[in-house]
């Protein structure tokens, strides 16, 4: 079973496609934590995840609202962006985020540093921009931390590679 993988994408469309492959595998209660600098492609990846869940419409970074729930697919997607909380652990948990962990939704969190250590079973996805001049390339480093995320990562690798 795979517990870590690295993969490169060469365009925004490919980053979305990789996210869609993951979204197609998500189950209620799954948690995906997205790390990366501003402009690294976290929201592009999130758009793919939503697409893989069958969610139509615009998926944008929820920076100013912190939490956005998207419906209309095979299950809801809670998309959280904790950037504005600047690593404040208490503020992050006061958003009501944990209510979604036992719901019928999949949870995707951008800038999860304030809560990551408290989530035992999550798929961690770090996205880094490749050095110039390769402006559209991204390197994704993915790591599973619990039984469900191990299974999810293993299925995702098989789906993406085969």
Residue pairs with C-beta under 8 A, 6 or more apart in sequence:
1 150
1 151
1 154
2 144
2 150
2 153
2 154
2 157
3 143
3 144
3 150
3 153
4 141
4 142
4 143
4 144
4 153
5 141
5 142
5 153
5 157
6 139
6 140
6 141
6 142
7 18
7 139
7 140
7 142
7 160
8 130
8 137
8 138
8 139
8 140
9 15
9 17
9 18
9 41
9 137
9 138
9 140
10 136
10 137
11 136
12 41
12 44
12 136
15 41
15 44
15 45
15 48
15 127
15 138
15 140
16 44
16 45
16 47
16 48
16 51
17 48
18 45
18 48
18 140
18 160
19 44
19 45
19 46
19 47
19 48
19 49
19 51
19 52
20 48
20 49
20 51
20 52
21 48
21 52
21 156
21 159
21 160
22 32
22 48
22 49
22 52
22 123
22 152
22 156
23 48
23 49
23 50
23 51
23 52
23 53
23 77
23 106
24 52
24 53
24 159
25 52
25 152
25 155
25 156
25 159
26 32
26 49
26 52
26 53
26 75
26 106
26 152
27 75
27 106
27 148
28 75
28 103
28 104
28 105
28 106
29 101
29 102
29 103
29 105
29 106
29 107
29 148
30 106
30 107
30 123
30 148
30 149
30 152
31 101
31 106
31 107
31 108
31 109
31 119
31 121
31 122
31 123
31 149
32 49
32 106
32 107
32 108
32 109
32 122
32 123
32 125
33 109
33 112
33 116
33 119
33 122
33 123
33 124
33 125
34 42
34 45
34 46
34 108
34 109
34 110
34 111
34 112
34 125
34 127
35 42
35 111
35 112
35 113
35 124
35 125
35 126
35 127
36 42
36 126
36 127
36 128
37 128
37 129
39 129
40 127
40 128
40 129
40 138
41 127
41 129
41 138
42 61
42 110
42 127
43 59
43 60
43 61
43 110
45 125
45 127
45 140
46 59
46 61
46 79
46 108
46 110
47 59
49 77
49 106
49 108
50 59
50 70
50 73
50 77
50 79
53 70
53 73
53 74
53 75
53 77
53 106
54 72
54 73
54 74
55 70
55 71
55 72
55 73
55 77
56 72
56 73
57 70
57 72
59 70
59 79
60 68
61 81
61 110
62 68
62 79
62 80
62 81
63 81
63 83
63 84
64 84
66 80
66 81
66 82
66 84
66 85
66 95
67 78
67 79
67 80
67 95
67 96
67 97
68 78
68 79
68 80
69 76
69 77
69 78
69 79
69 105
70 76
70 77
70 78
70 79
75 104
75 105
75 106
76 103
76 104
76 105
76 106
77 105
77 106
77 107
77 108
78 97
78 100
78 103
78 105
78 106
78 107
78 108
79 108
79 110
80 95
80 97
80 107
80 108
80 109
80 110
80 112
81 109
81 110
81 111
82 92
82 95
82 109
82 110
82 111
82 112
82 113
82 114
82 115
83 110
83 111
85 91
85 92
85 111
85 114
87 113
87 114
88 114
89 114
89 115
91 114
92 114
92 115
93 115
93 118
97 107
97 109
97 115
100 107
101 107
101 119
109 115
112 119
116 122
116 124
119 145
120 145
120 146
121 145
121 146
121 147
121 148
121 149
122 145
122 146
122 149
123 142
123 143
123 144
123 145
123 149
123 152
123 153
124 142
124 143
124 144
124 145
125 140
125 141
125 142
126 140
126 141
126 142
127 138
127 139
127 140
128 138
128 139
128 140
128 141
129 135
129 137
129 138
130 137
130 138
130 139
142 153
142 156
143 153
144 150
144 152
144 153
